Amino acid sequence: MTDPNAPHYPHYAPPPGASGYQPAQPPRGPGLSARLGERAVRRPEPRLGVSLAGAGIALAVVGVLVWGGDYLTSGGGGGGSGDGSSRRLLGVALSLAVVVAGYALAIRTRRGPLATAGVAASALGVPVLLGFLTFDTAPTGNGPPFSLDAIVLVSVLVWLASYLVVPGTRGHAFYLGLAAIATWIYLLDKAEPNLFGDAFVGFIVLFAPSDLFGSPGGGADWTTVSVLCFVFGLGYYAVAFVLDRLGRSGPGAALAVAGLLATTSGAAAAAVNLPAVGVGLLLIVLGLILAYFGSRGGRRFTTWAWSAGVAVGVTVIIAKLADQNSAAAGVALILSGVVVVLAGHALTGVLHEPDELTPTGHAVPAMADGRIQ
């Protein structure tokens, strides 16, 4: 029997009536879950020191971009000595140092703030390194002056290898989340290449000479954008919910984050062509479905965020129907709030949900020898 005082024990009680089930244990035996270890069956707990370490690495990576990018585009501010290839060297050297130091920290420390800093550095440093390596100071045609294909495809391969293979970084969901988000954005850009053009050029010219970038293209097909976002977003959520039911909440957390970004983007894209009432109904339906599955999987942020999505959907509908009548809108919002409260109370009874302070387990079947199936 697993020692409940061991650090890997999830401290959840089995759900009522779950005969033959036991709390998730560190996977043993052959298989992917066993390779990923305890990070496959549970999410890391929030810790201030760990979070600050990750934030510190983000600052350092931004510093690499600012310093290396300024030298690359302006020759270091000293008159532009040297050709474009030599001006890439500072950014390449800085980002390579971040990646190497990150893997060294993650492999050596395994846990704690330094390990988190190492994972963040190795993950965020890779696309920055590839950006400097592929940067063209004399681009021809439209689009960014670096190879987006190389940056995304190589980064995704490195992230997945780090998540699945590399000792010390194996099982860290940060890599999986970045790979899922990058894949969605990359394929979205391939389907609608004009989608990011205006936004990219409009943002980047604030920090770099405009002659490095081409002109943006035409408008995007928002129906295609919304469909692709929903396919990826709801697909990520579906996989996350299945993993939750299997007791593999670690990788599910990364996919839930990617699912939230893609699904909300799909709703925003759909709002371009849908009437306001349709947008509100869409948010209500999505919110109810995803908040339900989030609560079943013990995903706090997913449940809270999509419950808020229901409230936003109701607000959008009322704002449209009230037609700038503040008094009518206020009364309707108050009454709607009461209805939602009563609906929540009724659903608690229908779904047999315990109160919020009662621990609930998301257990998985155990084999006779104690290994997780």
C-alpha positions as CSV (number, residue, x, y, z in Angstrom):
1,M,0.0,0.0,0.0
2,T,1.3,3.4,-0.9
3,D,2.5,5.5,2.1
4,P,0.1,8.5,2.4
5,N,3.0,10.6,3.8
6,A,5.1,10.1,0.6
7,P,5.5,13.2,-1.5
8,H,3.8,11.6,-4.5
9,Y,0.6,10.7,-2.7
10,P,-2.2,12.9,-4.1
11,H,-4.2,13.1,-0.8
12,Y,-7.5,12.6,-2.4
13,A,-10.2,10.3,-1.0
14,P,-11.9,7.8,-3.5
15,P,-15.2,9.0,-4.8
16,P,-18.3,7.6,-3.0
17,G,-19.3,4.2,-4.2
18,A,-16.1,3.7,-6.2
19,S,-15.6,0.1,-5.3
20,G,-12.4,-1.4,-6.6
21,Y,-10.7,2.0,-7.1
22,Q,-7.8,3.5,-5.3
23,P,-6.2,7.0,-5.4
24,A,-3.7,7.4,-8.3
25,Q,-0.2,6.2,-7.5
26,P,3.1,6.8,-9.3
27,P,2.9,4.6,-12.5
28,R,5.1,1.5,-12.4
29,G,6.0,-1.0,-15.0
30,P,6.4,-0.5,-18.8
31,G,4.7,2.2,-20.7
32,L,4.7,6.0,-21.3
33,S,3.1,6.8,-17.9
34,A,5.9,4.9,-16.1
35,R,8.5,6.9,-18.1
36,L,6.9,10.2,-17.2
37,G,6.7,9.2,-13.5
38,E,4.5,10.9,-10.9
39,R,4.1,14.0,-13.1
40,A,1.8,11.8,-15.3
41,V,-0.7,11.3,-12.5
42,R,-0.9,14.6,-10.8
43,R,-0.4,18.3,-11.3
44,P,2.3,20.2,-9.4
45,E,1.1,22.2,-6.5
46,P,1.4,26.0,-6.6
47,R,4.5,27.3,-4.9
48,L,5.6,30.9,-4.7
49,G,9.3,30.2,-5.1
50,V,8.8,28.0,-8.1
51,S,6.5,30.6,-9.7
52,L,8.9,33.4,-9.1
53,A,11.7,31.3,-10.7
54,G,9.7,30.8,-13.8
55,A,8.8,34.5,-14.0
56,G,12.5,35.4,-13.6
57,I,13.5,33.2,-16.6
58,A,10.8,34.9,-18.7
59,L,12.4,38.3,-17.8
60,A,15.8,36.9,-18.8
61,V,14.5,35.6,-22.1
62,V,12.9,39.0,-22.9
63,G,16.3,40.6,-22.1
64,V,18.0,38.3,-24.6
65,L,15.4,39.4,-27.2
66,V,15.8,43.1,-26.5
67,W,19.6,43.1,-26.3
68,G,20.2,40.6,-29.2
69,G,17.4,42.1,-31.3
70,D,18.7,45.6,-30.9
71,Y,22.2,44.6,-31.9
72,L,20.8,42.6,-34.9
73,T,18.6,45.4,-36.3
74,S,20.8,48.4,-35.6
75,G,24.3,47.0,-35.4
76,G,24.5,47.5,-31.7
77,G,23.6,51.2,-31.9
78,G,27.2,52.0,-32.9
79,G,26.9,52.7,-36.6
80,G,26.0,49.2,-37.8
81,S,29.5,47.7,-38.2
82,G,29.7,44.2,-39.6
83,D,27.4,42.3,-41.9
84,G,24.0,40.7,-41.1
85,S,25.5,37.3,-40.3
86,S,27.9,38.6,-37.7
87,R,25.2,40.7,-36.1
88,R,23.2,37.5,-35.4
89,L,26.0,36.2,-33.2
90,L,25.1,38.0,-30.0
91,G,21.5,36.8,-30.1
92,V,22.6,33.3,-31.0
93,A,25.2,33.2,-28.2
94,L,22.9,34.6,-25.6
95,S,20.0,32.3,-26.4
96,L,22.2,29.3,-26.7
97,A,23.6,30.0,-23.3
98,V,20.1,30.2,-21.9
99,V,19.1,26.8,-23.4
100,V,22.3,25.0,-22.3
101,A,22.1,26.5,-18.8
102,G,18.4,25.6,-18.6
103,Y,18.9,21.9,-19.5
104,A,21.9,21.7,-17.1
105,L,19.8,23.1,-14.2
106,A,16.8,20.9,-15.0
107,I,18.8,17.7,-15.3
108,R,20.9,18.4,-12.2
109,T,18.2,19.7,-9.7
110,R,15.1,17.8,-10.9
111,R,12.8,19.6,-8.4
112,G,12.2,23.0,-6.9
113,P,12.7,26.6,-8.2
114,L,16.0,25.9,-10.0
115,A,14.5,23.0,-11.8
116,T,11.5,25.1,-12.9
117,A,13.9,27.9,-14.0
118,G,15.8,25.3,-16.0
119,V,12.6,23.9,-17.7
120,A,11.4,27.5,-18.5
121,A,14.8,28.5,-19.9
122,S,15.3,25.4,-22.1
123,A,11.7,25.7,-23.4
124,L,11.6,29.4,-24.1
125,G,15.2,29.7,-25.3
126,V,14.8,27.2,-28.2
127,P,12.4,29.4,-30.4
128,V,14.5,32.5,-29.6
129,L,17.6,30.7,-30.6
130,L,16.0,29.5,-33.9
131,G,14.7,33.0,-34.5
132,F,18.2,34.5,-34.4
133,L,19.7,31.6,-36.4
134,T,17.2,32.1,-39.3
135,F,16.9,35.9,-39.2
136,D,17.4,37.5,-42.6
137,T,18.6,41.1,-42.4
138,A,17.8,41.6,-46.1
139,P,14.4,39.9,-46.6
140,T,12.7,39.7,-49.9
141,G,8.9,39.6,-50.2
142,N,6.3,39.8,-47.5
143,G,6.2,38.2,-44.1
144,P,8.6,38.1,-41.1
145,P,12.4,38.1,-41.7
146,F,12.8,34.7,-40.1
147,S,11.7,31.1,-40.9
148,L,8.5,30.5,-39.0
149,D,8.5,26.9,-40.3
150,A,11.9,26.2,-38.8
151,I,11.1,27.9,-35.5
152,V,7.8,26.1,-34.9
153,L,8.6,22.7,-36.3
154,V,12.0,22.4,-34.6
155,S,10.7,23.9,-31.4
156,V,7.8,21.4,-31.2
157,L,10.1,18.5,-31.8
158,V,12.5,19.7,-29.1
159,W,9.7,20.3,-26.7
160,L,8.2,16.9,-27.2
161,A,11.6,15.2,-26.9
162,S,12.2,17.1,-23.7
163,Y,8.8,16.1,-22.4
164,L,9.1,12.4,-23.3
165,V,12.8,11.5,-23.3
166,V,15.3,13.9,-21.6
167,P,16.0,12.9,-17.9
168,G,15.2,15.8,-15.6
169,T,12.8,17.5,-18.0
170,R,10.7,14.4,-18.7
171,G,7.1,14.8,-17.7
172,H,7.1,18.6,-17.3
173,A,3.8,19.7,-18.8
174,F,5.2,23.1,-19.8
175,Y,6.8,21.5,-22.8
176,L,3.6,19.7,-23.8
177,G,1.5,22.9,-23.4
178,L,3.9,24.9,-25.6
179,A,3.9,22.2,-28.3
180,A,0.1,22.1,-28.3
181,I,-0.3,25.9,-28.5
182,A,2.4,26.3,-31.2
183,T,0.9,23.5,-33.3
184,W,-2.5,25.1,-33.2
185,I,-1.2,28.6,-34.1
186,Y,1.1,27.2,-36.8
187,L,-1.6,25.3,-38.6
188,L,-4.0,28.2,-38.2
189,D,-1.5,30.5,-39.9
190,K,-1.0,28.0,-42.7
191,A,-4.8,27.8,-43.3
192,E,-5.2,31.6,-43.0
193,P,-1.8,33.3,-43.7
194,N,-3.3,36.8,-43.6
195,L,-4.6,36.3,-40.0
196,F,-1.5,37.3,-38.2
197,G,0.0,39.5,-40.9
198,D,-1.6,42.8,-39.9
199,A,-1.1,42.2,-36.2
200,F,2.5,41.1,-36.6
201,V,3.6,44.0,-38.7
202,G,1.6,46.6,-36.7
203,F,3.3,45.4,-33.5
204,I,6.8,44.7,-34.6
205,V,7.5,47.9,-36.5
206,L,7.2,49.7,-33.1
207,F,10.5,48.1,-32.1
208,A,12.4,47.5,-35.4
209,P,13.1,49.3,-38.7
210,S,10.0,49.1,-40.9
211,D,12.1,48.2,-44.0
212,L,12.8,44.8,-42.5
213,F,9.2,43.7,-42.9
214,G,6.8,43.4,-45.9
215,S,3.3,44.8,-46.1
216,P,0.4,42.9,-44.6
217,G,-2.0,40.9,-46.8
218,G,-5.7,40.9,-47.1
219,G,-8.4,40.0,-44.5
220,A,-8.9,36.5,-43.1
221,D,-11.8,34.1,-43.4
222,W,-13.2,34.3,-39.9
223,T,-15.5,31.3,-40.4
224,T,-12.4,29.1,-41.2
225,V,-10.5,30.6,-38.3
226,S,-13.4,29.9,-35.8
227,V,-13.8,26.3,-37.1
228,L,-10.1,25.5,-36.8
229,C,-9.9,27.1,-33.3
230,F,-12.9,25.0,-32.1
231,V,-11.5,21.8,-33.6
232,F,-8.2,22.3,-31.8
233,G,-9.6,23.7,-28.6
234,L,-12.4,21.2,-28.1
235,G,-10.0,18.4,-29.2
236,Y,-7.5,19.4,-26.6
237,Y,-10.2,19.6,-24.0
238,A,-11.5,16.1,-25.0
239,V,-8.0,14.5,-24.6
240,A,-7.5,16.3,-21.3
241,F,-10.8,15.1,-19.9
242,V,-10.1,11.5,-21.0
243,L,-6.7,11.7,-19.3
244,D,-8.4,13.0,-16.2
245,R,-10.7,10.0,-16.2
246,L,-7.7,7.8,-16.5
247,G,-6.0,9.5,-13.6
248,R,-3.3,11.2,-15.8
249,S,-4.0,14.8,-14.8
250,G,-0.5,16.0,-15.3
251,P,-0.5,16.1,-19.1
252,G,-4.2,17.0,-19.1
253,A,-3.4,20.3,-17.4
254,A,-1.2,21.4,-20.3
255,L,-3.9,20.5,-22.8
256,A,-6.5,22.3,-20.8
257,V,-4.6,25.5,-21.1
258,A,-4.1,25.1,-24.8
259,G,-7.8,24.2,-25.1
260,L,-8.8,27.4,-23.3
261,L,-6.8,29.6,-25.6
262,A,-7.9,27.9,-28.8
263,T,-11.6,27.7,-27.8
264,T,-11.9,31.3,-26.6
265,S,-10.1,32.4,-29.8
266,G,-12.7,30.4,-31.8
267,A,-15.6,32.1,-30.0
268,A,-14.0,35.5,-30.7
269,A,-13.6,34.7,-34.4
270,A,-17.2,33.4,-34.6
271,A,-18.4,36.7,-33.1
272,V,-17.3,38.5,-36.3
273,N,-20.1,36.9,-38.3
274,L,-22.6,35.9,-35.7
275,P,-25.3,38.2,-34.3
276,A,-24.9,39.3,-30.6
277,V,-27.6,36.9,-29.5
278,G,-25.9,34.0,-31.3
279,V,-22.5,34.9,-29.6
280,G,-24.2,34.9,-26.2
281,L,-25.9,31.5,-26.8
282,L,-22.6,30.1,-28.0
283,L,-20.8,31.2,-24.9
284,I,-23.6,29.8,-22.7
285,V,-23.5,26.4,-24.3
286,L,-19.7,26.2,-24.4
287,G,-19.5,27.4,-20.8
288,L,-22.0,24.9,-19.5
289,I,-20.4,21.9,-21.3
290,L,-16.8,22.8,-20.5
291,A,-17.4,23.9,-16.9
292,Y,-19.2,20.6,-16.3
293,F,-16.4,18.5,-17.6
294,G,-13.9,20.7,-15.8
295,S,-15.6,20.1,-12.5
296,R,-15.7,16.3,-13.2
297,G,-12.0,16.3,-13.7
298,G,-11.2,18.5,-10.7
299,R,-9.9,21.4,-12.9
300,R,-10.5,24.5,-10.9
301,F,-9.5,27.2,-13.5
302,T,-11.4,25.5,-16.3
303,T,-14.6,25.3,-14.2
304,W,-14.3,28.9,-13.0
305,A,-13.4,30.3,-16.4
306,W,-16.2,28.7,-18.3
307,S,-18.7,29.3,-15.6
308,A,-17.7,33.0,-16.1
309,G,-18.2,32.4,-19.8
310,V,-21.9,31.6,-19.1
311,A,-22.3,34.9,-17.3
312,V,-20.6,36.7,-20.1
313,G,-22.9,35.1,-22.6
314,V,-26.0,36.1,-20.6
315,T,-24.6,39.7,-20.4
316,V,-24.1,39.8,-24.2
317,I,-27.7,38.8,-24.9
318,I,-29.2,41.2,-22.4
319,A,-27.0,44.1,-23.7
320,K,-28.3,43.4,-27.2
321,L,-32.0,43.0,-26.2
322,A,-32.0,46.0,-23.8
323,D,-30.9,48.3,-26.7
324,Q,-29.1,50.9,-24.5
325,N,-31.9,50.9,-21.9
326,S,-29.8,50.8,-18.7
327,A,-32.7,50.3,-16.4
328,A,-34.1,47.4,-18.3
329,A,-30.6,45.9,-18.6
330,G,-30.0,46.3,-14.9
331,V,-33.2,44.5,-13.9
332,A,-32.6,41.8,-16.5
333,L,-29.1,41.2,-15.2
334,I,-30.3,41.0,-11.6
335,L,-33.1,38.5,-12.5
336,S,-30.7,36.5,-14.6
337,G,-28.2,36.3,-11.8
338,V,-30.8,34.9,-9.5
339,V,-31.8,32.4,-12.1
340,V,-28.2,31.3,-12.5
341,V,-27.8,31.0,-8.7
342,L,-30.9,28.8,-8.5
343,A,-29.7,26.7,-11.5
344,G,-26.4,26.1,-9.8
345,H,-28.1,25.1,-6.6
346,A,-30.4,22.7,-8.5
347,L,-27.5,21.2,-10.5
348,T,-25.6,20.5,-7.3
349,G,-28.4,18.2,-6.2
350,V,-28.9,16.6,-9.6
351,L,-25.2,15.9,-10.1
352,H,-24.8,14.8,-6.4
353,E,-21.8,17.2,-6.0
354,P,-20.3,17.4,-2.5
355,D,-19.6,20.8,-1.0
356,E,-16.4,22.6,-2.1
357,L,-14.4,21.7,1.0
358,T,-15.0,17.9,0.7
359,P,-12.0,16.3,-1.0
360,T,-13.0,14.2,-4.0
361,G,-10.9,11.6,-5.8
362,H,-10.4,11.1,-9.5
363,A,-9.2,7.6,-9.1
364,V,-8.2,5.0,-11.7
365,P,-8.6,1.2,-11.8
366,A,-5.8,-0.6,-10.1
367,M,-4.5,-4.0,-11.2
368,A,-4.1,-6.9,-8.8
369,D,-0.4,-6.1,-8.2
370,G,-1.1,-2.5,-7.4
371,R,0.0,-1.1,-10.8
372,I,-2.2,1.4,-12.6
373,Q,-3.9,0.0,-15.7
